[in-house]
Amino acid sequence: MLANPLTLPCGATLPNRLGKSAMTEAMADREDRPTDAHGTLYNRWAEGGFGLLITGNVMIDPRFLERPGNVVAADETVLPALSDWAASVKSTDTRLFMQISHPGRQCPVLVNRAPIAPSAEKLRILGIFGTPRAMTEADITDTIARYAETARLAQKAGFDGVQLHAAHGYLLSQFLSPLTNHRTDAWGGTLENRARFLRQTLAATRAAVGPDFPIAVKLNSADFQKGGFTLADSTQVARWLQEDGIDLIEISGGTYEQMSFLEADTEDQRDSTRRREAFFLDYAREIRAAVSVPLMVTGGFRHRAAMEEALSKHGIDLIGLARPACTDPDCANRLLTGKADDIGIDESGLMLGRGPLGAHSKIKLVTLINAVSRVEYYVWQMMRMGRGDLPEQTARANALGYLLWYLTRSTRLALRRKPRNA
């Protein structure tokens, strides 16, 4: 099953059922362009056997980044560097999709102290995010056009598709969630109104790239917060996306305040989750019952048998892997050839303590430090492979060390930026 090709509704074909899900690389140059390191890294993964590679956040607007070091694709000056990145996988059968994103309120103050969002709802984490300004109609129109323009640039540069990031609390996700969308106009209130921004973004993107170019969406199965975006909401949005002509939906979940997308991939999952293997699989099965569009599930897969079962018994079309690709870039080939039955590493060295101070600590600050440290460990691994080095197989630094590395590196990258005009 893993080696079977997958044909998307637009007619494009993926050579197998293993996808490398998006992870932020933070390796752009001082003008927010991709570098040779991006090409080296993605060629390594393509040679490793993945049928689909999805880039980390490529931002649509240089004023608003998920973090310093993001690539920005806002105008044609970036095309030469984008083309080099896209060309890095062309010697293989791998398809490369660009993940297109806007952080909304999840834009650090190092980048912009006054981000834009559906509503002026501040993200209160370590004081590193500013209070957002509620978007005007002009902001909304401009931002939708920017998504479409970035998709057009991706297509022109030679990427094989795009993914709209509507999960993890970024801007598209913020519009979907009643916790972050308090609007009373046509863009807020009912689910139909809250989904309007995503649907119009998809429509504008489709108009920019045409009917034969793959467009995917990364969608939260839920926010996992009281009063937030629910599984029922996600299922209905998936129905609308299918009506609107989406080619692939990747199922994930959580936000910066409830990091289910990170906890899904730890070794400290509860026993029932370990037996189920993929954290979001149960949610994806509910969505599968409502739509026929291809579904990708990412988070927690570590055993080939569980991956095969998800494909053969649960109606999933594509298995998403993220962290394993950073420590074992050949894991796809080993799974496809039957040389490996399981993948993954022990992340205990990345956590601030175990037990009550482990990944599921009730102390929010500890949980946050653990989450950031794990993200930064894998950023470091991607940087190593971008230099042509082998990844490290074990985590050798503690959580506080990686938190400090994130803060100092982000500050340095922010200070050296010379972004192009917005």
Phi, psi and omega in degrees: 000317183299329183274356182287141175289162178229122177262126181275161181305330180284350180106346177289150183238134172264137188288339177205183189258021178248123179240139172272113181287163185293138170220134183294128185268325180056046183235017181290160177280185187291345175256020174067027179260151174295154184242179176301331181298324177298314180297318179297316180297311185286331172295323178298316179291323178296316176296337179283355169106359181294138176285329181223134171242130176246125182293165169287177183314115166256120190273150184266350188214120184294348179283339189225113181240155171289329177190155173301140183102353174295145167285140174241130176238087186244341180205175189286352177296340181271354187302315180303316180291321176298319181296321176297319179296312180298323182290343186295341181252359190290345177281358181238179176273357184296142174259140183243116177256140174268124173278123184256131190211156171223132187283341188058229182289346180273043177253119184293153181296339175299334181261312184203126181278349182226073179290174175247152183201170177304319181221164182278060182253109186284144174267112188260084178227110175056014179069020185262003178237140179276174176278122184283158172263134178295133184292140173274172175302321178295320176300316183296313179299316180296317183292319176301317179296326179292319175303313182296320180294319178296321176297319178299317178296319178300314179298315181296327181283345178108009173293155186267355180174178177225157173233124174278123184273100180245033180230179169060023174081011174282181195305311180300321177292324179297322176295325183288330189268130176293346177286333183243353179243101180253018185292153177243010179262202183291351183255008182211175180097257181291160177300320179302318178289319180294333178275353184299320182297314178297315183293321179287329174296317177298316181298317180293322179295316178298319178297329182283328188249347178089174188283343188260000182261126185296133171236122177249164174228136169263120190234135173293133168290330176188161173280339185060036174227141180301128180083007183264196177293128188251172176298321177298319176299313182299319180298317179293319178298321177300320177300314180296319179297321177297316177301326184276357174095030177290151182258337183199135174242123174263127184265127176219206180179158175096173179219183176299331181276338178221089193276060179298328180293339174269317181295334180297340188251017183263165177278353183263022177298148177295161187304317182297324179291321178298320180294324179284339178073290184270120187303319186265008186295317180299321178293319180296327178295323176296319180290322178301325179294342184258339184223160177252354180299146178304138180242139174244134178240129181235142174119101173102345180295126179224346184237135182301322181298319179292324177295314179298321180293321178298323179286318188273330187247337188248004174076014177278145185255336186214133179264123178264131176237142179233280185302320178304329180292339181277331179258342181218078185296347177263010186298326180296312179300320182291325176290318183293325182270357181080011180279349178224138175256343179210157181221170176116167181227168174273122182263017186299329180289352181261001186252147178278082180088174179237177177059237183296340176253022180272199187298332183253032179301146175283348179276111188299323181296319178297315179300319180295316179299317178299317182296313180298318182297322180292318177302313185290329175302317182282332170298316178299319178298318179295322177298319178300311181292329176295335175273356183091007179273163174280150176288155171282145183266346180226155177275120187250359180238158181272176185299316182297326179297316180287329175296315179297319178299318178299313184294316182288319180292318179298320178297315180297316180294322180294320182290331183271352185298141169229071186294150175289169180300146180290000000 
